[in-house]
Amino acid sequence: MWCEQLENSFLRYFAAELPSFNPIEVNVRVSNATKFAAMLHHLLYKANLLLLLSCSACALIAQAPSACHKLAQHRAAAASRTASHRQDITAMAACHIGAQHRTAAASRPASHRQDITAMAAMSTAVDSESTTNTPNYSNFDWHDHWYPVAWMRDLPVNTITKITLFDVDYCVVNRGEQDPLALEDKCPHRLAALSEGRLTAQGYVQCAYHGWSFDATGACKSVPQRPNGAQQSTMLCATACPCRVEQGLLWLFPGADAENAKPPPRVQEMDDPAFKWSTAVRDLPIDYSILIENILDPDHGLFAHQAAPFDLYTASRDAPQTVTLAETSPGFFSLSSAVAATPKLAATKEKTAKDTTLNITGALTGISTFRPPCTIATGRRDVDGETKFQACFWIAPVGVGRTRFMSAAVGRLPFSVPRWLQHVSLNNFLDQDTHLLATQQPNVLAAEYKAATGGEPMVRRKIYKYSSPTERLLVEVGKFMDAAVPKTPNRYAEPLRLLMQCPDRSTTLDRYSQHTQICPDSRGAVRNAKALRFVAWAAAATVAAGRVARLGSVARAAVSPAALGLAALGYAAHAFVGEFSFKYVSAKRDRDLRGISKVFADERLDE
């Protein structure tokens, strides 16, 4: 889940997915029907690509009327960029490059025993590589922070939407030009879900059970059964939750003092009009702590994703990872890693990783920053702190074993990538390791359960076997998780949740429930594709039937370019619809895994 992969993922999809599509197996038989199928199969690949590209063009045209308005908004927001942010990034890159120079000047270990000693000491190397002292993670308080829960564009205007945070349900409303509202999803009358209700003409949330109505502050504005003012009692109020919108995200504050709370962290590039960004969302059956570690772990990219760009963020003995830690104020932290953005492990046609020499002068630095509890940004920056692309992630702790994954690909691009097109590629990308994390989860949560019930702290350095030089940041993230996770609201309200087993693949990788149902852009694309499929196939059948009637031969009718083209277009639409439901079966996983040897040759395992 790293920036270079996201930057090229939708292009890689066309290059890797479509050419390998094999939806029809043609049996060699002498019949008119199979001849027609063979000719149809010949056109499928081109039709798939033509459909996606034509839809992409339509989406770009549709976005044109609002481009000027968005540019004006970006220019106004750009004024909020602070010099301190760029100085921090520049200082981090400069510090890392200085460390690279020192490493290059130092002699390598002289023996195999020294290599073993260095590996054994890897987990303790974090402190020496850090530019600040280790923060006091016990200061972290979940109730002092804002939490992203949805992209505003995914919330229909003036419609109640249910969301969950820390296993507590809320109903939220996008009120268009007005500020959004958020209430606990529980009517004080008989505790029915307010999300089952509606928004009235006055803008009140009305419970569908007995009609009680509440405003944005939670005040009860109407009890239809007692119209004489009894509803003014504070005992009848719903519980409001402070909310705000920042950079297109809806944030909730479940704590008690939102007025004095620090604002949510911002991604500076998203305020720059030179950058375009496209957003994504998916609800994953993965615990917050496990998903954060996964996103900050570039080592898995060569293997789980078979993606060489991940190697630009890995570390090695020649390119060590510099970890920077800071506690900007009590309970507010920043954990960053910096490494030379050069290949270390990935093999290429010209050279292998062990032959790679680092070009320190003018090199880009791969920088990843985690600002707990939810925000991660990663990208390659030059010595001035500038970047052309940022991959940004917001990880909302929905509950035990459940997380909402939100992301934005932020780049200096001439146009924005259609959102649904990005989702096709990203869903394939997420499927590659989501089930792996689901298999890891029972073991990690069981260890947490054992520690919690035994009154002992959970220490990730004891249950994980850290060995890679890239894991210096993960060691530090583990310390944060050790201190913060046990204090998560409602974490142990139902302890048996920590003992749930791993579901099957069709559940952990169910794109429809995890993504399509909560993304109106994808739902709209699927709806349009279904309509196109129906029209194309109906038209193909009509054309073919007409030719049969005129020519009296199915074989001659089958060679109609119009019928074949329409049939292929219908199949392309059918394949597109399949991208938004469960797709990543074991056979597809096995096909992907065969790509590992292309980025890390099997012969190198014996080095």
C-alpha positions in Angstrom: 0.0 0.0 0.0 2.7 2.4 -0.9 2.8 5.5 -3.1 4.6 4.2 -6.1 2.3 1.2 -6.3 -0.8 3.4 -6.1 0.6 5.8 -8.6 0.9 3.2 -11.2 -1.7 0.6 -10.1 -4.4 1.5 -12.5 -2.0 1.4 -15.4 -0.6 -1.9 -14.3 -4.1 -3.2 -14.1 -4.6 -2.7 -17.9 -1.1 -4.2 -18.6 -1.4 -7.2 -16.3 -5.1 -8.0 -15.9 -6.8 -7.6 -19.2 -4.3 -9.5 -21.4 -4.6 -12.5 -19.1 -8.4 -12.6 -19.2 -9.7 -15.9 -20.5 -13.4 -16.0 -20.0 -14.3 -18.4 -22.8 -12.8 -21.8 -23.5 -13.5 -22.7 -27.1 -13.9 -26.3 -27.9 -12.9 -27.3 -31.4 -16.1 -28.6 -32.9 -17.6 -28.2 -36.3 -20.8 -26.2 -35.5 -22.0 -22.8 -36.3 -22.5 -21.9 -32.6 -18.9 -22.6 -31.7 -17.6 -20.7 -34.7 -19.6 -17.7 -33.5 -18.2 -18.1 -29.9 -14.6 -18.3 -31.3 -15.0 -15.1 -33.2 -16.6 -13.4 -30.2 -13.7 -14.5 -28.0 -11.3 -12.9 -30.4 -12.9 -9.4 -29.7 -13.2 -9.6 -26.0 -9.9 -8.1 -25.0 -10.2 -5.1 -27.1 -13.7 -4.4 -26.0 -12.8 -4.6 -22.4 -10.1 -1.9 -22.9 -12.3 0.2 -25.1 -15.1 0.2 -22.6 -12.9 1.3 -19.7 -11.2 4.0 -21.8 -14.4 5.4 -23.2 -16.0 5.5 -19.7 -12.9 7.2 -18.5 -13.2 9.9 -21.1 -16.9 10.4 -20.3 -16.0 10.8 -16.6 -13.3 13.4 -17.4 -15.8 15.4 -19.6 -18.4 15.3 -16.8 -15.8 16.7 -14.4 -15.0 19.7 -16.6 -17.7 22.1 -15.5 -16.5 22.1 -11.9 -12.8 22.2 -12.7 -12.5 26.0 -12.4 -14.4 26.1 -9.2 -12.2 23.4 -7.7 -9.1 25.2 -8.8 -10.2 28.4 -7.1 -10.9 26.4 -3.9 -7.4 24.8 -4.1 -5.7 28.2 -4.5 -7.5 29.6 -1.5 -6.6 26.6 0.6 -2.9 26.8 -0.6 -2.5 29.8 1.6 -2.8 27.6 4.7 0.5 25.8 3.9 3.0 26.5 6.6 6.8 27.0 6.3 7.4 24.8 9.3 6.0 21.7 7.5 8.4 22.1 4.6 11.3 22.8 7.0 10.5 19.6 8.9 10.4 17.5 5.7 13.6 19.1 4.5 15.4 18.6 7.8 14.3 14.9 7.8 15.6 14.4 4.2 18.9 16.2 5.1 19.3 14.2 8.3 18.8 11.0 6.4 21.3 11.9 3.6 23.8 12.8 6.3 23.3 9.3 7.8 23.8 7.8 4.3 27.1 9.5 3.9 28.3 8.3 7.3 27.2 4.8 6.5 29.0 4.8 3.1 32.2 5.9 4.8 32.1 3.2 7.4 33.6 -0.1 6.8 31.5 -3.2 6.4 31.5 -6.0 9.0 34.5 -8.2 8.5 33.0 -11.6 9.2 29.9 -13.7 9.2 29.8 -13.5 13.0 29.6 -9.7 12.8 26.7 -10.0 10.5 24.9 -12.3 13.0 25.6 -9.9 15.8 24.3 -7.0 13.7 21.1 -8.9 13.0 20.6 -9.8 16.6 21.0 -6.1 17.6 18.5 -4.9 14.9 15.5 -4.6 17.2 17.5 -2.3 19.5 19.0 -0.1 16.7 15.9 2.1 16.6 17.0 4.4 19.5 20.5 5.0 17.9 18.9 5.7 14.5 16.3 8.1 15.8 16.8 11.8 15.8 14.7 12.4 18.9 14.2 10.6 22.1 11.5 7.9 22.4 8.2 9.6 23.3 6.1 8.6 26.3 3.3 6.7 24.5 1.5 6.3 27.8 0.4 10.0 27.3 -1.8 9.0 24.4 -5.5 9.4 25.0 -7.9 8.2 22.3 -10.5 10.7 23.5 -8.3 13.7 22.7 -8.3 13.1 18.9 -10.5 13.5 15.9 -11.4 10.5 13.8 -12.1 10.3 10.0 -15.2 8.3 9.3 -16.2 8.9 5.7 -15.5 10.9 2.6 -18.2 13.6 2.4 -18.8 12.8 -1.3 -19.8 9.3 -0.2 -22.6 10.6 2.1 -25.8 11.4 0.2 -27.1 14.9 0.9 -29.9 15.2 3.5 -29.9 11.4 4.1 -29.1 9.7 7.4 -26.1 7.3 7.2 -24.9 4.9 9.8 -21.2 4.8 10.7 -19.3 3.0 13.5 -16.4 4.1 15.6 -14.9 2.1 18.5 -17.9 -0.3 18.3 -20.3 2.6 18.9 -22.8 3.4 16.1 -23.5 7.0 15.0 -25.9 8.5 12.5 -24.4 11.2 10.4 -26.0 13.6 7.8 -24.4 15.5 5.0 -26.5 18.7 5.0 -25.0 20.1 1.9 -24.1 23.8 2.4 -24.8 23.5 6.1 -22.5 21.9 8.7 -22.9 18.1 9.0 -24.5 16.6 12.1 -23.7 13.4 14.0 -25.7 11.8 16.8 -25.3 8.5 18.6 -27.4 6.0 16.8 -29.8 5.5 19.7 -33.1 7.3 20.3 -33.4 8.1 24.1 -37.1 7.0 24.0 -36.9 3.2 23.4 -33.2 3.0 22.2 -34.1 2.3 18.6 -31.6 3.2 15.9 -32.0 6.8 14.6 -30.3 5.8 11.4 -33.5 3.9 10.5 -35.3 7.2 10.5 -35.4 10.3 8.2 -34.4 13.9 7.9 -37.4 16.2 8.2 -38.1 19.5 6.3 -36.7 21.4 9.3 -33.5 19.4 9.2 -34.3 17.3 12.3 -33.4 13.6 12.6 -36.7 11.9 13.2 -36.9 8.4 14.8 -38.9 6.0 12.6 -40.3 4.3 15.7 -42.4 7.0 17.4 -41.5 10.1 15.6 -39.3 11.8 18.2 -37.2 14.5 16.4 -33.8 15.9 17.3 -31.6 18.8 16.0 -27.9 18.8 15.4 -27.2 19.5 19.1 -29.2 16.4 20.1 -32.0 18.5 21.6 -35.4 16.9 21.3 -37.5 19.2 19.2 -40.7 17.2 19.0 -42.6 14.4 20.8 -45.7 14.0 18.6 -47.6 12.3 21.4 -47.0 15.3 23.8 -47.1 18.5 21.7 -47.2 20.8 24.7 -43.5 21.4 25.2 -42.5 18.4 27.2 -39.9 17.7 24.6 -37.8 20.6 25.9 -36.6 18.4 28.8 -32.9 17.7 28.7 -33.7 14.1 29.8 -35.2 13.6 26.3 -32.1 14.6 24.4 -30.1 12.4 22.0 -26.3 12.4 22.4 -24.6 14.6 19.8 -21.1 14.1 18.6 -18.9 17.0 17.5 -18.1 16.7 13.8 -16.2 18.8 11.1 -15.1 18.5 7.5 -11.4 18.7 6.6 -9.9 18.0 3.2 -13.1 16.3 2.1 -13.2 13.9 5.1 -15.9 13.9 7.8 -14.2 13.8 11.3 -15.9 12.9 14.6 -14.7 13.8 18.1 -15.9 11.2 20.6 -14.2 13.0 23.5 -15.7 15.6 25.9 -13.8 18.8 24.9 -13.9 19.3 21.1 -13.7 23.1 21.4 -10.2 22.9 22.9 -9.0 19.9 20.9 -6.3 20.1 18.3 -7.6 20.1 14.7 -7.1 16.9 12.6 -3.8 16.6 10.9 -3.7 17.9 7.3 -1.8 16.7 4.2 -0.2 19.8 2.8 -0.1 18.7 -0.8 -3.9 18.4 -0.7 -4.1 22.1 -0.2 -1.8 22.8 -3.2 -3.8 23.5 -6.5 -0.9 21.9 -8.4 -1.9 18.5 -7.0 -4.9 16.4 -8.0 -6.2 13.7 -5.8 -8.6 10.8 -6.1 -10.1 9.1 -3.0 -11.1 5.5 -2.1 -12.8 3.7 0.8 -13.1 0.1 1.9 -14.3 -1.5 5.2 -11.8 -4.3 6.1 -12.3 -7.1 8.6 -8.8 -6.3 9.9 -8.0 -4.8 13.3 -6.7 -1.2 13.4 -3.3 -2.2 15.0 -2.6 -4.9 12.3 -3.6 -2.6 9.4 -1.4 0.3 10.6 1.6 -2.0 10.8 0.9 -3.4 7.3 0.8 0.0 5.6 4.1 1.0 7.3 5.8 -2.2 6.2 7.3 -1.9 2.6 9.1 -5.3 3.0 5.9 -7.2 2.1 5.5 -5.4 -1.3 7.8 -7.7 -3.3 6.0 -10.8 -2.1 2.4 -10.1 -1.2 2.0 -7.6 -4.1 4.8 -8.7 -6.5 5.5 -5.0 -6.9 9.1 -3.8 -7.3 8.3 -0.1 -6.4 8.0 -1.1 -2.8 11.7 -1.7 -2.8 12.3 2.0 -3.0 11.1 2.2 0.6 12.9 -0.8 2.1 16.2 -0.5 4.0 19.5 -2.4 3.8 22.9 -2.3 5.4 24.0 0.1 2.8 20.8 2.1 2.9 19.7 2.2 6.6 16.4 3.4 7.8 16.4 6.6 9.8 13.5 6.8 12.3 12.4 10.2 13.6 10.2 10.3 16.7 8.5 13.4 18.1 5.9 14.2 20.8 4.7 17.6 19.6 2.6 18.0 22.7 1.5 15.6 25.4 -0.3 12.7 23.7 0.3 13.9 20.1 3.0 12.0 18.2 4.8 11.7 14.9 6.7 8.6 13.8 8.6 8.9 10.5 11.0 6.8 8.6 13.4 7.9 5.8 15.5 5.8 3.5 17.3 6.3 0.2 14.7 5.7 -2.6 16.8 3.2 -4.5 16.3 -0.5 -5.2 17.8 -2.9 -2.6 16.2 -6.3 -3.1 14.3 -6.2 -6.4 16.2 -7.8 -9.3 16.2 -6.1 -12.7 17.5 -7.2 -16.1 20.6 -5.0 -15.7 21.5 -5.8 -12.2 20.5 -7.5 -9.0 20.1 -5.8 -5.6 23.5 -6.9 -4.2 25.1 -5.1 -7.2 23.3 -1.9 -6.6 25.4 1.1 -5.5 23.6 4.1 -3.9 23.8 7.5 -5.5 23.8 9.8 -2.4 24.1 13.1 -4.2 20.7 14.4 -5.4 19.0 11.2 -4.4 15.3 11.0 -3.5 14.4 9.9 0.0 11.4 7.7 0.7 9.6 9.2 3.7 6.7 7.7 5.6 5.0 9.5 8.4 2.5 8.1 10.9 0.6 10.6 13.0 -1.5 8.6 15.5 -4.1 7.6 15.6 -5.2 7.6 12.0 -3.1 9.5 9.4 -0.3 8.1 7.3 1.5 9.8 4.4 4.2 8.4 2.3 6.2 9.5 -0.8 9.6 10.2 -2.3 11.0 13.7 -1.6 14.0 15.6 -2.7 16.5 17.5 -0.5 14.1 20.5 -0.5 11.2 18.4 0.8 9.4 18.5 -2.5 7.4 15.5 -3.9 5.5 14.7 -7.1 3.3 12.1 -5.5 1.9 11.2 -2.1 -0.1 8.2 -1.0 -2.2 9.2 2.0 -4.2 6.9 4.3 -6.7 7.4 7.0 -7.4 4.4 9.2 -10.5 4.6 11.3 -10.8 2.0 14.2 -14.4 0.8 13.6 -14.1 -1.8 16.3 -12.3 -4.9 17.4 -11.2 -6.6 14.2 -12.8 -4.0 12.0 -11.3 -1.0 10.3 -12.4 1.6 7.7 -9.6 2.1 5.2 -9.7 5.5 3.4 -7.0 6.7 1.0 -6.1 9.4 -1.5 -3.6 9.3 -4.4 -2.2 12.8 -4.4 -0.1 13.8 -7.4 1.0 16.5 -9.8 -1.2 15.2 -12.6 -2.8 17.1 -15.5 -6.2 15.6 -14.6 -7.9 13.6 -11.9 -8.2 9.8 -12.5 -11.9 8.8 -12.5 -12.7 7.5 -9.1 -14.3 4.2 -10.1 -11.3 3.4 -12.3 -9.0 3.8 -9.4 -11.2 1.5 -7.3 -11.0 -1.3 -9.8 -7.2 -1.3 -9.5 -7.1 -0.6 -5.7 -9.5 -3.4 -4.9 -7.3 -5.9 -6.7 -4.4 -4.5 -4.9 -6.0 -4.7 -1.4 -7.2 -8.3 -2.1 -3.6 -9.5 -2.4 -2.8 -9.2 1.3 -6.1 -8.6 3.1 -6.7 -12.3 3.6 -3.1 -12.7 4.7 -3.8 -10.1 7.4 -7.0 -12.0 8.3 -5.0 -15.2 8.9 -2.5 -13.2 11.1 -5.3 -11.6 13.1 -6.5 -14.5 15.3 -2.9 -15.1 16.5 -2.3 -11.5 17.3 -5.6 -10.9 19.0 -5.4 -14.2 20.9 -2.0 -13.0 22.3 -3.6 -9.7 23.3 -6.5 -11.6 25.0 -4.0 -13.8 26.9 -2.1 -10.7 28.1 -5.3 -8.8 29.0 -6.9 -11.7 31.0 -3.5 -12.4 32.7 -3.0 -8.9 33.8 0.2 -8.7 31.8 1.1 -6.1 29.1 1.3 -7.3 25.6 4.8 -6.7 24.1 4.9 -7.1 20.3 8.7 -7.5 20.3 8.1 -10.7 22.1 5.5 -12.2 19.8 7.1 -10.9 16.6 10.6 -11.9 15.4 11.9 -8.7 13.9 14.9 -9.2 11.6 14.8 -6.8 8.7 16.6 -3.4 8.7 13.3 -2.0 7.4 11.5 -2.9 10.7 13.1 -0.2 12.8 10.0 1.9 12.3 7.7 -1.1 13.0 9.5 -1.8 16.3 8.6 1.8 17.3 5.1 1.5 16.0 4.8 -1.7 18.1 5.8 0.2 21.2 3.0 2.7 20.5 0.5 -0.1 20.0 1.6 -1.8 23.2 0.8 1.4 25.1 -2.2 2.6 23.3 -4.3 -0.4 22.1 -5.2 -1.6 25.7 -6.7 1.8 26.3 -8.9 1.8 23.2 -12.5 2.6 24.0 -14.7 -0.5 24.3 -11.7 -2.7 23.5 -12.5 -5.2 26.1 -16.3 -4.6 26.5 -16.8 -8.0 24.8 -13.4 -9.9 25.3 -14.5 -12.9 23.2 -14.3 -10.7 20.1 -10.5 -11.1 20.4 -10.9 -14.9 19.9 -12.7 -14.8 16.6 -11.4 -17.1 13.9 -10.4 -16.2 10.4 -13.4 -16.3 8.0 -13.1 -17.8 4.5 -11.8 -15.8 1.5 -15.3 -15.0 0.2 -16.0 -13.1 3.4 -12.7 -11.4 4.0 -12.5 -10.3 0.4 -16.1 -9.4 -0.3 -15.7 -6.2 -2.3 -19.5 -5.6 -2.6 -20.2 -5.3 1.1 -16.8 -3.7 1.9 -16.7 -1.2 -0.9 -19.5 -1.1 -3.5 -22.3 -0.6 -1.0 -20.6 2.4 0.6 -19.3 4.1 -2.5 -21.9 5.9 -4.7 -19.4 6.3 -7.5 -18.7 2.6 -7.8 -22.4 1.8 -7.4 -23.2 4.2 -10.2 -20.5 2.7 -12.4 -21.9 -0.8 -11.8 -25.4 0.3 -12.5 -24.4 1.9 -15.8 -22.4 -1.1 -16.8 -25.3 -3.4 -16.1 -27.5 -1.2 -18.3 -24.8 -1.3 -21.0 -24.5 -5.0 -20.8 -28.3 -5.5 -21.3 -28.5 -3.1 -24.2 -25.4 -4.5 -25.9 -26.5 -8.1 -25.7 -30.0 -7.3 -26.7 -28.8 -5.4 -29.7 -26.4 -8.1 -30.6 -29.1 -10.7 -30.5 -31.4 -8.5 -32.6 -28.8 -7.9 -35.3 -27.8 -11.6 -35.4 -31.5 -12.7 -35.6 -32.1 -10.3 -38.4 -29.2 -11.6 -40.4 -30.3 -15.2 -39.9 -33.7 -14.3 -41.2 -32.3 -12.6 -44.2 -29.4 -15.0 -45.0 -30.9 -18.3 -43.7 -27.6 -19.3 -42.2 -26.3 -19.0 -38.6 -22.7 -19.2 -39.8 -23.1 -16.3 -42.2 -24.9 -14.3 -39.5 -22.2 -14.9 -37.0 -19.6 -13.0 -39.1 -21.5 -9.7 -38.7 -19.1 -7.1 -37.3 -21.9 -5.3 -35.6 -23.2 -8.4 -33.8 -19.7 -9.4 -32.7 -18.8 -5.9 -31.5 -22.0 -5.5 -29.5 -21.7 -8.9 -28.0 -18.1 -8.2 -27.0 -19.1 -4.8 -25.6 -21.7 -6.5 -23.5 -19.2 -9.0 -22.2 -16.8 -6.2 -21.3 -19.5 -4.6 -19.3 -20.2 -7.9 -17.6 -16.5 -8.3 -16.7 -16.5 -4.8 -15.3 -19.4 -5.5 -13.0 -17.5 -8.5 -11.6 -14.8 -6.2 -10.4 -17.0 -4.9 -7.6 -17.9 -8.2 -5.9 -15.9 -11.1 -4.6 -13.3 -12.1 -7.2 -9.9 -13.0 -5.6 -10.3 -16.8 -5.5 -7.4 -19.1 -4.7 -6.6 -19.6 -8.4 -6.1 -15.9 -8.9 -3.9 -15.7 -5.8 -1.7 -18.6 -7.1 -1.4 -16.8 -10.5 -0.2 -13.7 -8.7 2.2 -15.5 -6.5 4.0 -16.8 -9.6 5.0 -13.2 -10.2 7.3 -13.1 -7.1 10.2 -14.6 -8.9 10.1 -11.8 -11.4 10.9 -9.2 -8.7 12.9 -11.5 -6.4 14.5 -14.5 -8.2 14.2 -17.9 -6.5 17.9 -18.4 -7.1 18.7 -15.6 -4.7 17.1 -17.5 -1.8 20.3 -19.5 -1.5 22.7 -16.6 -1.4 
